[in-house]
């Protein structure tokens, strides 16, 4: 697997913030399989069970992985880690990532997603080793007009609730640092931001997320209560945007200044499903799943329609999704079935299947 992405990640020192989260743990595993030396920096385990903990990366990659428990709001500790380990590329995923929690804890959300991002950029600016920074934000950074077509990277940023607003702020800050503070840095530092759709995959146990809510209820033998059944989202397996982030990182490490920009990594149009449709498809792969729809009990605002236009990544990066929605759901539900029924962790097997299929189809990152 070390030959993927042109072999560029082999022996690279990579800093990953938020590595204990759902997406961060998958990314950390993939980087380690690519031969990178990974410095993970995150708060304590976000859920119980925790995907990162189940992967046991600290033991399985003793020579190439270091786990730090820390807060991105603590710039002093961040600075110490960067000075000690001198990373070359930074993937910034640490965030308060839950919409409903942002209503309950708006200050925490803005401190983490805005000030935390500034802290990451500042220690990167001070670092002589950092060459590439990729800030992982969200499709919710766009000013949502409930359009039936996808948002492009040039569309207006905005947010009507704390989480979305914090991610729009993070994008604005990214543009500021890229154009004003990193453009003439020596050595040159290339900064990009990435915006993905709703990711699914094994190992997500976060609160108020559709698949985790469904499988947790199934494990308990109860019905999952599903809100907003008509809301449409761009669903994709977690490996899809990660392949995009890593491909973008490759181009930036190769010195492609024109790739230091904002990028969408979302699924094909066929993967834009309503919540109700996704729940129905999930049940097809695990007949024990049971659910019922419930009305939202509060006035918390969430968008009804949200889609991404990924023409830019398709055309310039030659990135495209690999798995259709049925394969993504099948891989996700089967992961949880194996975990709950057989106590097996299928993450490495899923990654291998994804990579092998990409090789057969001659995907860009396998060349």
Secondary structure, 3 states (H helix, E strand, C coil): CCCHHHHCCCCCEEEEECCCCHHHHHHHHHHHHCCCEEEEEECCCCCCCCHHHHHCHHHHCCCCEEEEECCCCCHHHHHHHHHHHCCCEEEECCCCCCHHHHHHCHHHHHHHHHHHHHHHHHHHHHCCCCCEEEEECCHHHECCCCCCCCECCCCCECCCCHHHHHHHHHHHHHHHHHHHHCCCCCCCCEEEEEEECEEECCCCCCCCCHHHHHHHHHHHCCCEEEECCCCEEEEEEHHHHHHHHHHHHHHHHCCCHHHCCEEEECCCHHHEEEHHHHHHHHHCCCCCCCEEEECCCCCCCCCCECCECCHHHHHHHCCCCCCCHHHHHHHHHHHHHHHHHHCCCCHHHHHHHHHHHHHHCCCHHHC
